[in-house]
Amino acid sequence: MAFRCEIRLSGSGGQGLILAGKIMAEAAAIYDDKNATQSQSYGPEARGGSSRSEVIISDEEIDYPKAVNLDLLLALTQEACDKYIGDLRPDGVLIADSGFVQKVPRGSFRVYRVPITETAEREVGCSLVANIVALGIITHVLGIVKPEAVESAIISRVPRGSEDMNIKAFRTGVVLAQRLAGT
Amino acid sequence: MAHWTDRLGEKRRADLLLVLNEISRLRAHGAPEFVVIGAIPLLVRGYLEYRALWDVDLLFRDENAISAFASLPKDAGLRVVDYAGDCLRSHGITSYLTTWKFQRAWINVDLIARGALFEFFRSGSSPPWIETFDLGDRHLTIELPCAAAWDIFVDKVLSPRMRRDIEAQASISVDLRHVAIICQRDGGDRRFWEHVVGQSRRLGREPEFLAMMRSIIRHAARVGYANLAPTPLATRYLGDMR
């Protein structure tokens, strides 16, 4: 059966959300034979404030490229969570960084409160890869893009010989999600 | 040797070429002046050799020029959707984010204004990039002014993102990757260093550029770009690397 999946990655400038969105879209469109669009909310040098990146993935041609009814919302800040939760489908998935999102809105959606940034720091030694950890969680939770495809997209973006940290971050996210889901 | 279109992905190739052809047609029919910036100029000149979802970034003189371009009548077979409904303004940058589709894939076309940087990129963009393609029964002609790779290098080195990425040792930084690729290819050429240092001076940011370049080279190996190790030629232009 055909699917269309709308994902929004939200937080603040400098958290690498736009790059994460591009990696997810490239994983789907280039390495997993699906269709994908990716958009972002601000100019190339903006800093601070809110930031968001949207990815739409489908196994058919994408007729409308804007996200209107989110299947998954990643919130790395409380502000982003509060701002965008209304766009999440009632049966959607909220993934919130528990280090920064203290108040999770009520709703019928599934909620994963995960220490994303803390895990990036503790397990990988670098908070900057929190975006990649988040990609691992999203990949497992959604199950629509092959993990190998996401790893290929990550590897294509880093210099040869330095893939380890980013792949470790991604796999750490996958394992986190597996533990949460009990799978 | 692979052609740049091999980096587009099969599903997106036709749409990107049709979009670039349409932008060329608009330019030939009186569109406000613009320069192609971002990754496309590096891609078509063979600097970038990986596959990605390439966006088209067009730099305009100001917001009025963006509005004029956005409102131009376009090909009847083209669908255009704007992402935000209006221009976004942040940190001296105005951007109007759109996505275009002719056949099956949406191609992001970002219309951008960044004040004085328009003149900076425009002066180095001639002659325009010209290339023709046969796509089915259509003959496409792309003729677009593209920012010079060495000017893109200067802009990326001076971007706030670069400082943060270097401090955080972010191996996955897009800007750092592009800077490393350009430096690897052209860093052995004295004219390259003369150009980039001269252009930073023209922007009134030479000390900042030199300091940032020294910082990039010092930290490069730690983030996977050992090829950026200081050479005698680079040291001559950038000063003491310690």
Interface residues (C-beta under 8 A of the other chain):
Chain A: G14 G16 L19 K22 A25 E26 A29 I30 N35 A36 T37 Q38 S39 Q40 S41 Y42 G43 P44 E45 A46 R47 G49 E61 I62 Y64 P65 K66 C126 L128 V129 I132 I154 S156 R157 V158 P159 R160 G161 S162 M165 N166
Chain B: G9 K11 R12 Y50 R51 A52 L53 D57 V81 Y83 A84 L88 S90 H91 I93 T94 S95 L97 T99 K101 R104 A105 W106 N108 I112 S159 P160 R161 R164 A168 Q169 A170 S171 I172 V174 R177 A180 V223 G224 Y225 A226
